[in-house]
Each structure stands twice: as C-alpha cells, then as structure tokens.
Amino acid sequence: MFSSRMSASLFVVILGLFCCTKESSQSILGRPELMGPSVALVKSIADFHCKLEIYPKNVMILLELYKEGDRGKVLGWYTSLNGEVANFPIVVQPNHEGNLECVAKAQNNSDIEPTVSYTQYLKVLEPVKEAEIVVHSGPEEFFEGKTLELYCKPSAGNHVSYTWLLNGRLVSPSRLPYVVDDHLLIYRTTSEDSGSYMCIATNHFNETDVFSSNSSEVLITVKDLVSIPDISFTVLKEDSHNYSAVVACQTAKGSPPVTFSLYNRTELVANTTVDDRNATFKLPLVLDRPMGWLQCQANNGDRIEYSQWIPLEVVPVGGPVTMHYDYDIGENYAVIDLRFYCKAAKGSFPRYQWFLNKTLLHGRGSFYYVVNQHPGESILLLSVGRSSAGTYHCEVSDSFDNATTISSKRLYMDKEVLNRLPVLVVAVVFGCFTALVVLVSICCCIGVIYRRRQYGEKTPLSFEMEGMRTAYEDELDLSEYNEDTDVLNTASGAEFDQASEASVDEWPQIENEKKTLEDEPVDGP
C-alpha cells in the first residue's frame, strides 16, 4: 500500500513538471532580427524589417522600431500574430542617424518579457548645397605679416569633405601651417598668399552618386610693406652758372601707392604720392659748398621706413690724376693679364675715359674691359697681346660738365716691356750682392786686426813656451820680468797652477824638456 502511494505521488510530480515546461516554452520571446539599409538620403523613404523566430503561439506580438537610447519616440510599429515579418517604412530625417533597434513584446500579457534586437547603424546623408567662404580674420585686403583665416560654409550637407583652391590651383596642406576640413589658416602672410580663393564641398552617397558645391571666389589681397628706401642724387647743369640736384628715392618692395617725403635735416623739403616705388625731387645746388643732409622716408599706409642720411655737397673734379697697374703671371712667368687703375685727387661725380694711343676705349672690346663700379676709381682690364700694345692714359672730367678735363701721365706698354726685367730690380739685386761682399771683407779685416792687438806679435806657440817657462823656473830673477811677461803669466795662470802641483822628483825631467824647447827655432805668425 505504501509503495502504491509513492508511485502515485511521483506520477503527479512528473505530470506537473511537464505541464509547466510546456507552458513556459509557449511564453518565451526570442531575439528579433532587424534588417534595413546602412545609408539613406535625407527625406527619402527607407524600409526596415524586423523578424522574430521564437514566439508564443496565438499571442499578439508588438514589434517597434526605436533609435538606441531614445525609447520615448517610436519610429515605426507592427503587430504580428503568427511570426509575420514586420515592415517599418520611415521618412528619413537627419536625426535618424545612429543605431536603430527593434523591440518585441507580447500584447496584453505582462508575464512575457520583451526582447531587443542587435543594433544597426543608419547613416543619413544630406546633399551639400550652396558653399560659401567666410573671411573670419577680417578685411579681405591687409598688409603682410597678419593672419588669414577662412571658413567654407555650405548651407546644407553633412559628411562633407573640402578642397581649397588658390587661383585655380590646389592648395597643398603641406604649404600652409593649418588646413583642417572647412578651416584654412595662414600665419604671417606674404604677398604670395594673395589671389582668388575658392572652396569645393563634396559628399558621397555611394561610388556613383556624388554631390558637390563650389563656392564663389573671394579675392584676398596681401599688401607688401615698404622696405628701407635708397636715396641718391645726380647733378643737372641748368646753364653755365646754375646747377640742380636731382634726388631719387626708391624702395625695393612695397605695394602702391607709396608716399615719399624728402627731408633736409629736420625740414620737410617736399613729398609726393606715386603709384610706383620710386620718386624724384629737384633741389637748387651750389658747387663746392655743403648744402645740408638729406633723408628719404617711404610710407604705404602701415608704417614708415627711413633711408640713410647723405650729404648734399658736390666737389668738382681736381688733379692730379694718377694711374698705376698690376698684373697676373701665367706659365713661364710671362705676364698674361694687366689691370690699369685711374683715380682723381678729388671729385664727387667723376667721369673716366681710357685711351689707347688716341683711340677711346669704351665698355668692352676684344682685348679690354672698362669697369666703373666704384665712383672714385676706374679700372681697365687688358689681355696682353699684340693688339693691346701701345700708349695708355686716362682722362677725368665731371659727369655733369665736361668743361674741365684732367689727363694722367701716358704709359707705354707691350708684351716685351712687361716681361723685361726692370733696371731697378737688376740694380737692387747687384747692389745687395756687392754690399754683402763688402760687409764680409770688412768683418774679416776687423777680426785680423783685433786678434793682433790682443796677442801682440807672438804666436800661440810662443805663449805656450812662456807659460812653461813660468811654470818650471821657480828661481828666476824677478828683475828680468817685464810688462809683457805679466800679461802672459796672467793669461797662463791655469798652466802655472798645474805645474806647481808637480812633485819634486819630476823637476829634472821638466828642466830637460824646457831646454829642448828653448833650443828649437820659433817662427812668427
């Protein structure tokens, strides 16, 4: 009886578990699958589909389309009874871009938990329209050194790429300090940055559908600042007694118009505005008299630049006129090139003229070249040869008045003369050799005379004998010594000291050697 009851209880438990399992399987929702386009044009209709594989039978399922993170706004909904695929046609708006998801939930049954699909990203493309350039840095005309900042602003469009053109040519990003998308920035502009700028805005729907918009051109003018002006003047002869100084002011760079002002010390002499980078002023002039100091100022609107000060004084040409030369030596020490230099003693505006015999040498010829680079000197370059032989001289006059002309001395020159050894060089070499011989002879004579005076008429052998005599004759009568003997003894003191240290046993031998020396004849020097 007990076992029958246990079997009945087990059957009831198994039956309850089976019923619960069946009921549970009929109340579970699977994960829905969302399908649709990945990119769509704004205001176009895009169809999205949501499919549910696992769902309870005979239960109404609600499928809804949302943008991830925004469950407050339903983009589309669909009711499915037996697993129909939901279709969500939507009119695409820019705010639809992002991750979309499909939510499945049972209607009128809160016991069944809703499920959510995996997200799908939708890119919404708005075609670009009406691009234009905005000059954010300020005026479209400005001076160099300032910053140019441009923006390309289309009236509509997203996912846009930008291209910048200057005068119809592509602006390379490496050329500029900063080019990012719609932003173009140039620091420390120069006049090379002037021109017509245009931007092209482009976006792509696919490989074939491309939308673009070109902006209108914007003319940017970067003006050059004026550089430090140069000042100079020339002399104009009005008549025989009146002269004028024509002062020239010019600047190497600077966008016109440029205003030039001429000052004599602190006094404004004149000013003028020109559409060029140079101007001239005319002042009265008196020769050979200081007339002040001149300075030129240039301004084209941003800053003023100042020239150096120059004296307004003109000294007429005066003599003498000197001419000298140097040369280059080639193979075999032969002169191949010659340079003549001509210079006047004074003159502010000298004009030089070179002559070969009576022919004027001007500019460049087959064998010569005239160089007047320095106002105080003229150079004549010659190639030595048969055609360059002749008599040369130069003449100097005022560039503004040829009434006074001063000539240099004439100098004949040809190849043989140049390569001949000069008489002066020969004389100097011969004179130096003669002086050296005379000097050596005088030195020898002085040496002989000095030697005789120091030693008298005795030879070195006589000195040796006298020294030995002093050393070995210990008992000589002092009355036989004279002044010369004292000198000799003084001179032979070292030998005397050495002999006095000899032993007494050696004296007989020393006496014999002394007599032998006295008997030998002695020749004088």
C-alpha positions as CSV (number, residue, x, y, z in Angstrom):
1,M,0.0,0.0,0.0
2,F,2.9,2.3,0.9
3,S,4.6,1.7,-2.5
4,S,1.4,2.4,-4.4
5,R,1.1,5.7,-2.7
6,M,4.7,6.6,-3.6
7,S,4.2,5.8,-7.2
8,A,1.1,7.9,-7.4
9,S,2.9,10.9,-5.9
10,L,5.8,10.5,-8.4
11,F,3.4,10.4,-11.3
12,V,1.8,13.7,-10.2
13,V,5.1,15.5,-9.8
14,I,6.3,14.4,-13.3
15,L,3.0,15.4,-14.8
16,G,3.2,18.9,-13.1
17,L,6.8,19.4,-14.4
18,F,5.7,18.5,-18.0
19,C,2.8,20.9,-17.9
20,C,5.0,23.7,-16.5
21,T,7.6,23.1,-19.1
22,K,5.1,23.2,-22.0
23,E,3.5,26.4,-20.6
24,S,6.9,28.0,-20.2
25,S,8.0,27.3,-23.8
26,Q,4.9,28.8,-25.1
27,S,5.5,32.2,-23.2
28,I,9.1,33.0,-24.2
29,L,10.1,35.6,-27.0
30,G,13.2,35.1,-29.0
31,R,15.6,37.9,-30.0
32,P,14.3,39.8,-33.0
33,E,16.4,40.4,-36.1
34,L,16.5,43.9,-37.6
35,M,17.3,44.4,-41.3
36,G,17.5,47.6,-43.4
37,P,19.8,50.0,-45.4
38,S,23.0,51.3,-43.8
39,V,22.8,54.7,-45.6
40,A,19.9,56.7,-46.7
41,L,19.3,60.2,-48.1
42,V,17.5,62.7,-46.0
43,K,13.7,62.9,-46.8
44,S,13.9,59.6,-48.6
45,I,11.7,56.6,-47.6
46,A,13.7,53.7,-46.1
47,D,12.2,50.3,-45.3
48,F,13.4,48.4,-42.2
49,H,12.3,44.8,-41.4
50,C,12.1,43.0,-38.1
51,K,11.8,39.2,-37.9
52,L,11.0,37.1,-34.8
53,E,11.9,33.4,-34.9
54,I,10.8,32.3,-31.5
55,Y,7.4,33.5,-30.2
56,P,4.3,32.0,-28.3
57,K,1.5,30.6,-30.3
58,N,-1.7,32.5,-30.7
59,V,-0.2,35.6,-28.9
60,M,-0.3,39.0,-30.4
61,I,3.3,40.3,-30.7
62,L,4.1,44.0,-31.0
63,L,7.3,44.9,-32.9
64,E,8.5,48.6,-32.6
65,L,11.5,50.5,-34.2
66,Y,13.5,52.8,-31.9
67,K,16.7,54.8,-32.0
68,E,19.0,53.4,-29.4
69,G,18.8,55.3,-26.2
70,D,15.5,57.0,-27.1
71,R,12.5,54.9,-26.2
72,G,10.3,57.9,-26.0
73,K,9.9,58.2,-29.7
74,V,8.7,55.3,-31.8
75,L,10.0,55.4,-35.4
76,G,7.6,52.6,-36.5
77,W,5.5,49.7,-35.2
78,Y,3.9,46.5,-36.4
79,T,1.6,43.8,-34.9
80,S,2.4,40.2,-35.7
81,L,0.3,37.2,-34.7
82,N,1.9,34.2,-36.2
83,G,5.5,35.3,-36.8
84,E,4.9,37.7,-39.7
85,V,8.0,39.9,-40.7
86,A,7.4,43.5,-39.6
87,N,8.0,46.3,-42.1
88,F,8.8,49.8,-41.0
89,P,8.8,52.4,-43.8
90,I,10.1,55.7,-42.4
91,V,10.8,59.1,-43.9
92,V,14.5,59.7,-43.2
93,Q,15.4,62.7,-41.2
94,P,18.8,63.9,-40.1
95,N,18.1,63.0,-36.5
96,H,17.5,59.4,-37.5
97,E,21.2,58.8,-38.0
98,G,22.6,56.5,-35.4
99,N,22.0,52.9,-34.1
100,L,18.5,51.6,-34.6
101,E,16.9,48.6,-32.7
102,C,13.7,46.5,-32.9
103,V,11.8,45.8,-29.6
104,A,9.5,42.7,-29.4
105,K,6.8,42.4,-26.7
106,A,3.6,40.5,-26.2
107,Q,0.4,42.5,-26.1
108,N,-1.9,42.2,-23.1
109,N,0.5,39.8,-21.4
110,S,2.9,41.2,-18.9
111,D,4.2,37.8,-18.0
112,I,6.2,37.6,-21.2
113,E,9.5,39.6,-21.1
114,P,10.2,41.9,-24.0
115,T,13.3,41.3,-26.2
116,V,15.6,43.6,-28.2
117,S,17.4,43.0,-31.4
118,Y,21.0,43.8,-32.1
119,T,21.5,47.4,-33.3
120,Q,22.0,48.5,-36.9
121,Y,23.7,51.8,-37.8
122,L,22.0,54.1,-40.2
123,K,24.0,56.9,-41.9
124,V,21.8,59.8,-43.1
125,L,23.3,61.8,-45.9
126,E,22.2,65.3,-46.7
127,P,23.4,66.5,-50.1
128,V,25.7,69.5,-49.9
129,K,24.4,72.8,-51.2
130,E,25.5,76.5,-51.6
131,A,29.0,76.5,-50.2
132,E,30.5,80.0,-49.5
133,I,33.7,81.3,-48.0
134,V,33.6,83.4,-44.8
135,V,36.7,85.5,-44.1
136,H,36.9,85.1,-40.3
137,S,40.1,87.1,-39.9
138,G,38.7,90.4,-41.1
139,P,39.1,92.6,-44.2
140,E,40.0,91.0,-47.5
141,E,42.8,93.5,-48.0
142,F,45.6,93.8,-45.4
143,F,49.4,94.1,-45.0
144,E,51.8,91.2,-44.9
145,G,52.6,89.6,-41.6
146,K,49.0,89.3,-40.5
147,T,46.9,86.1,-40.2
148,L,44.4,84.9,-42.8
149,E,41.6,82.7,-41.6
150,L,38.9,81.3,-44.0
151,Y,35.9,79.0,-43.4
152,C,34.0,77.1,-46.0
153,K,30.3,77.1,-45.0
154,P,27.7,75.1,-47.1
155,S,24.0,76.0,-46.4
156,A,23.2,72.3,-46.2
157,G,25.0,69.0,-46.1
158,N,26.8,66.6,-43.8
159,H,29.7,64.1,-44.1
160,V,31.4,66.8,-46.2
161,S,35.0,66.9,-47.5
162,Y,36.6,70.1,-48.5
163,T,39.1,71.2,-51.2
164,W,40.8,74.6,-51.3
165,L,41.9,76.3,-54.5
166,L,44.1,79.4,-54.9
167,N,43.9,81.0,-58.4
168,G,42.5,77.7,-59.7
169,R,45.3,75.5,-58.3
170,L,45.0,73.1,-55.5
171,V,46.3,74.4,-52.1
172,S,48.6,71.8,-50.7
173,P,48.1,71.2,-46.9
174,S,51.9,71.0,-46.5
175,R,52.2,74.5,-47.9
176,L,50.1,76.0,-45.1
177,P,50.6,75.8,-41.4
178,Y,46.9,74.8,-40.8
179,V,44.3,73.2,-43.1
180,V,41.6,71.1,-41.5
181,D,38.3,70.3,-43.2
182,D,36.4,73.6,-43.7
183,H,39.1,75.7,-42.0
184,L,42.1,77.4,-43.7
185,L,44.6,79.3,-41.6
186,I,47.8,81.1,-42.8
187,Y,50.1,82.8,-40.3
188,R,52.5,85.6,-41.3
189,T,51.1,86.1,-44.7
190,T,53.1,87.5,-47.6
191,S,52.1,88.9,-51.0
192,E,52.4,85.4,-52.4
193,D,49.3,84.5,-50.5
194,S,47.3,87.0,-52.5
195,G,44.8,85.7,-55.0
196,S,41.3,84.3,-55.6
197,Y,40.3,81.6,-53.0
198,M,37.6,79.0,-53.7
199,C,36.4,76.0,-51.7
200,I,34.7,72.9,-53.0
201,A,32.4,71.0,-50.6
202,T,31.7,67.3,-51.5
203,N,29.8,64.3,-50.0
204,H,29.3,60.8,-51.4
205,F,26.1,58.7,-51.2
206,N,27.8,55.8,-52.9
207,E,30.5,55.3,-55.5
208,T,28.4,56.7,-58.3
209,D,26.3,59.4,-56.6
210,V,28.5,62.3,-55.6
211,F,27.2,65.7,-54.5
212,S,29.4,68.8,-54.6
213,S,29.1,72.6,-54.4
214,N,31.6,75.2,-55.4
215,S,31.8,78.5,-53.5
216,S,32.2,81.8,-55.3
217,E,35.7,83.2,-55.4
218,V,37.0,85.5,-52.7
219,L,39.8,87.9,-53.7
220,I,42.4,88.2,-50.9
221,T,45.0,91.0,-51.3
222,V,48.1,90.9,-49.1
223,K,50.0,94.1,-49.5
224,D,53.8,94.3,-49.2
225,L,55.2,96.7,-46.6
226,V,57.7,99.2,-48.0
227,S,61.3,98.3,-47.5
228,I,64.0,100.7,-46.4
229,P,64.3,103.2,-49.2
230,D,67.5,104.1,-51.0
231,I,68.5,107.7,-51.6
232,S,70.9,109.1,-54.2
233,F,71.2,112.2,-56.3
234,T,72.8,113.4,-59.6
235,V,73.8,116.9,-60.7
236,L,72.0,118.7,-63.6
237,K,73.6,121.7,-65.2
238,E,70.9,124.2,-65.9
239,D,73.2,126.8,-67.6
240,S,76.8,128.0,-67.2
241,H,76.3,129.1,-63.6
242,N,73.3,127.2,-62.2
243,Y,73.1,123.6,-61.1
244,S,70.4,121.4,-59.6
245,A,70.5,118.2,-57.5
246,V,68.0,115.6,-58.8
247,V,67.3,113.4,-55.7
248,A,66.0,109.9,-56.3
249,C,64.1,107.9,-53.6
250,Q,63.2,104.3,-54.3
251,T,62.2,101.2,-52.3
252,A,62.8,97.6,-53.4
253,K,59.3,96.4,-52.3
254,G,56.0,97.9,-51.2
255,S,52.5,97.8,-52.6
256,P,51.5,101.1,-54.2
257,P,50.5,103.8,-53.7
258,V,53.7,104.9,-51.8
259,T,54.2,108.3,-50.3
260,F,57.8,109.6,-50.4
261,S,58.9,112.5,-48.2
262,L,62.3,114.3,-48.6
263,Y,63.9,115.9,-45.5
264,N,66.9,118.2,-45.2
265,R,67.9,117.6,-41.6
266,T,64.6,118.3,-39.8
267,E,63.0,120.4,-42.5
268,L,60.5,118.8,-44.9
269,V,61.6,119.7,-48.4
270,A,58.8,118.0,-50.4
271,N,56.6,114.9,-50.5
272,T,54.7,113.1,-53.2
273,T,52.4,110.0,-53.6
274,V,53.1,107.8,-56.6
275,D,51.7,104.5,-58.0
276,D,55.3,103.2,-58.2
277,R,58.1,102.5,-55.9
278,N,60.3,105.5,-56.8
279,A,60.1,109.3,-56.9
280,T,62.4,112.2,-57.8
281,F,62.9,115.7,-56.3
282,K,64.7,118.6,-57.7
283,L,66.7,121.0,-55.5
284,P,68.9,124.0,-56.2
285,L,72.7,123.3,-55.8
286,V,75.8,125.4,-55.4
287,L,79.1,123.6,-56.3
288,D,81.8,123.1,-53.7
289,R,79.6,124.2,-50.8
290,P,77.8,122.0,-48.1
291,M,74.1,122.2,-48.6
292,G,72.9,120.0,-45.7
293,W,72.0,116.4,-45.1
294,L,69.2,114.6,-47.0
295,Q,66.9,111.7,-45.9
296,C,64.1,110.0,-47.7
297,Q,61.0,108.5,-46.0
298,A,58.6,106.0,-47.5
299,N,55.1,105.0,-46.3
300,N,52.3,103.0,-47.9
301,G,49.8,103.0,-45.1
302,D,51.1,100.7,-42.4
303,R,54.5,102.0,-41.3
304,I,57.2,104.5,-42.2
305,E,60.7,103.4,-43.4
306,Y,63.7,105.8,-43.3
307,S,66.7,105.9,-45.7
308,Q,70.3,106.7,-44.5
309,W,71.5,110.3,-44.4
310,I,73.6,111.6,-47.3
311,P,75.5,114.9,-47.5
312,L,74.3,117.3,-50.2
313,E,77.7,118.5,-51.4
314,V,79.3,118.4,-54.8
315,V,83.0,118.8,-55.3
316,P,84.3,119.4,-58.8
317,V,87.0,117.2,-60.3
318,G,90.5,118.2,-59.4
319,G,94.0,116.9,-60.1
320,P,96.4,115.3,-60.2
321,V,95.1,112.2,-61.9
322,T,97.2,109.1,-61.1
323,M,97.4,105.9,-62.9
324,H,99.1,102.6,-61.8
325,Y,98.9,99.0,-62.7
326,D,99.3,95.4,-61.6
327,Y,99.3,92.1,-63.5
328,D,98.8,88.3,-63.4
329,I,101.6,85.9,-64.3
330,G,100.9,82.7,-66.3
331,E,103.2,79.9,-67.4
332,N,106.9,80.5,-67.7
333,Y,106.4,83.6,-65.5
334,A,105.0,85.6,-68.5
335,V,102.5,88.4,-67.9
336,I,99.1,87.5,-69.4
337,D,96.7,90.0,-67.8
338,L,97.1,93.6,-66.9
339,R,95.0,96.0,-64.8
340,F,95.2,99.8,-65.0
341,Y,93.8,101.9,-62.2
342,C,92.9,105.6,-62.7
343,K,91.9,107.9,-59.9
344,A,91.5,111.7,-59.5
345,A,92.6,113.5,-56.4
346,K,89.1,114.9,-55.8
347,G,85.6,115.0,-57.4
348,S,82.1,113.9,-56.3
349,F,80.9,112.8,-59.8
350,P,84.0,111.9,-61.9
351,R,83.7,110.5,-65.4
352,Y,86.6,108.4,-66.6
353,Q,87.7,107.8,-70.2
354,W,90.5,105.5,-71.2
355,F,92.6,105.9,-74.3
356,L,95.0,103.6,-76.3
357,N,97.2,106.0,-78.2
358,K,94.4,108.3,-79.4
359,T,91.5,105.8,-79.5
360,L,88.8,105.9,-76.9
361,L,88.2,102.6,-75.1
362,H,84.6,102.3,-74.1
363,G,82.7,99.4,-72.5
364,R,84.1,96.1,-73.7
365,G,86.4,95.3,-76.6
366,S,88.2,92.3,-78.0
367,F,91.1,92.7,-75.5
368,Y,89.9,95.1,-72.9
369,Y,87.0,95.7,-70.4
370,V,86.3,99.0,-68.6
371,V,84.9,98.7,-65.1
372,N,83.5,101.8,-63.4
373,Q,82.0,100.2,-60.3
374,H,83.4,102.5,-57.7
375,P,82.7,106.2,-58.2
376,G,86.2,107.2,-57.1
377,E,88.2,104.9,-59.4
378,S,88.1,103.3,-62.8
379,I,89.7,100.0,-63.8
380,L,90.9,99.0,-67.3
381,L,91.3,95.2,-67.7
382,L,93.7,94.1,-70.5
383,S,94.6,90.9,-72.1
384,V,98.3,91.1,-73.0
385,G,99.0,90.6,-76.7
386,R,99.9,92.3,-80.0
387,S,96.6,94.2,-80.2
388,S,97.0,95.7,-76.7
389,A,100.4,97.2,-77.3
390,G,100.6,101.0,-77.2
391,T,100.5,104.1,-75.0
392,Y,97.7,104.3,-72.4
393,H,96.3,107.2,-70.4
394,C,93.1,108.2,-68.8
395,E,91.1,111.4,-68.6
396,V,88.8,112.6,-65.9
397,S,86.0,115.2,-66.0
398,D,82.8,116.0,-64.2
399,S,79.9,113.8,-65.3
400,F,77.6,116.8,-65.3
401,D,80.1,119.2,-67.0
402,N,82.9,118.3,-69.4
403,A,84.3,121.9,-69.4
404,T,87.3,120.7,-67.3
405,T,89.2,117.6,-68.3
406,I,92.4,116.4,-66.5
407,S,94.6,113.8,-68.0
408,S,97.0,111.3,-66.4
409,K,100.5,110.6,-67.5
410,R,101.0,108.4,-70.5
411,L,102.4,104.9,-70.2
412,Y,103.7,102.7,-73.0
413,M,103.1,99.0,-72.6
414,D,103.6,95.9,-74.7
415,K,104.4,92.3,-74.1
416,E,108.2,92.7,-74.4
417,V,108.3,95.6,-72.0
418,L,106.2,93.8,-69.4
419,N,108.3,90.6,-69.5
420,R,111.7,92.5,-69.5
421,L,113.4,92.5,-66.1
422,P,113.3,96.1,-64.8
423,V,116.6,98.1,-64.4
424,L,115.7,98.9,-60.9
425,V,115.4,95.3,-60.0
426,V,118.7,94.5,-61.5
427,A,120.3,97.4,-59.7
428,V,118.9,96.4,-56.4
429,V,120.0,92.7,-56.7
430,F,123.5,93.7,-57.8
431,G,123.8,96.3,-55.1
432,C,122.7,93.8,-52.4
433,F,125.3,91.3,-53.6
434,T,128.0,93.9,-53.6
435,A,127.1,95.2,-50.2
436,L,127.2,91.6,-48.9
437,V,130.7,91.0,-50.3
438,V,132.0,94.3,-48.8
439,L,130.4,93.5,-45.5
440,V,132.1,90.1,-45.3
441,S,135.5,91.6,-46.2
442,I,135.2,94.3,-43.5
443,C,134.3,91.7,-40.9
444,C,137.4,89.6,-41.8
445,C,139.8,92.6,-41.6
446,I,138.4,93.7,-38.3
447,G,138.9,90.2,-37.0
448,V,142.5,90.0,-38.0
449,I,143.3,93.5,-36.5
450,Y,141.6,92.7,-33.2
451,R,143.5,89.4,-33.0
452,R,146.9,91.1,-33.4
453,R,146.1,93.7,-30.8
454,Q,145.1,91.1,-28.3
455,Y,148.1,88.7,-28.7
456,G,150.8,91.1,-30.0
457,E,153.4,89.7,-32.3
458,K,153.6,86.3,-30.6
459,T,152.3,83.1,-31.9
460,P,150.3,80.7,-29.8
461,L,153.5,78.5,-29.6
462,S,155.3,81.4,-28.0
463,F,152.5,81.7,-25.4
464,E,152.9,78.0,-24.6
465,M,156.7,78.3,-24.2
466,E,156.4,81.3,-22.0
467,G,153.8,79.6,-19.8
468,M,156.0,76.6,-19.4
469,R,158.9,78.8,-18.6
470,T,156.9,80.5,-15.9
471,A,155.7,77.1,-14.5
472,Y,159.1,75.4,-14.4
473,E,161.6,78.1,-13.5
474,D,160.9,78.6,-9.8
475,E,164.0,80.6,-9.0
476,L,164.1,83.2,-11.8
477,D,165.3,86.7,-11.0
478,L,162.3,89.0,-10.8
479,S,164.3,91.8,-12.3
480,E,164.2,90.0,-15.7
481,Y,160.3,90.1,-15.9
482,N,158.7,92.9,-17.9
483,E,155.1,94.0,-18.5
484,D,154.5,91.5,-21.3
485,T,155.6,88.7,-19.2
486,D,153.0,89.7,-16.6
487,V,150.3,89.6,-19.3
488,L,151.4,86.2,-20.4
489,N,151.6,84.9,-16.9
490,T,148.1,86.2,-16.3
491,A,147.0,84.5,-19.4
492,S,148.7,81.2,-18.5
493,G,147.6,81.1,-14.8
494,A,145.9,77.8,-15.2
495,E,149.1,76.1,-16.5
496,F,151.2,77.7,-13.7
497,D,148.8,76.2,-11.1
498,Q,149.0,72.9,-12.7
499,A,152.8,72.9,-12.9
500,S,153.3,74.0,-9.3
501,E,151.5,70.8,-8.2
502,A,154.1,68.6,-9.8
503,S,156.3,66.6,-7.4
504,V,159.9,67.4,-6.7
505,D,161.0,64.1,-8.3
506,E,159.7,65.3,-11.7
507,W,161.8,68.5,-11.8
508,P,164.9,67.2,-13.6
509,Q,162.7,65.8,-16.4
510,I,160.9,69.2,-16.7
511,E,164.3,71.0,-16.9
512,N,165.3,68.9,-19.9
513,E,162.1,69.5,-21.7
514,K,162.4,73.2,-21.1
515,K,165.9,73.4,-22.6
516,T,164.8,71.4,-25.6
517,L,162.1,73.9,-26.3
518,E,164.5,76.9,-25.9
519,D,166.9,75.5,-28.4
520,E,164.2,75.0,-31.1
521,P,163.8,77.9,-33.5
522,V,160.4,79.6,-33.4
523,D,158.7,81.1,-36.5
524,G,156.5,84.2,-36.1
525,P,152.9,84.2,-37.4
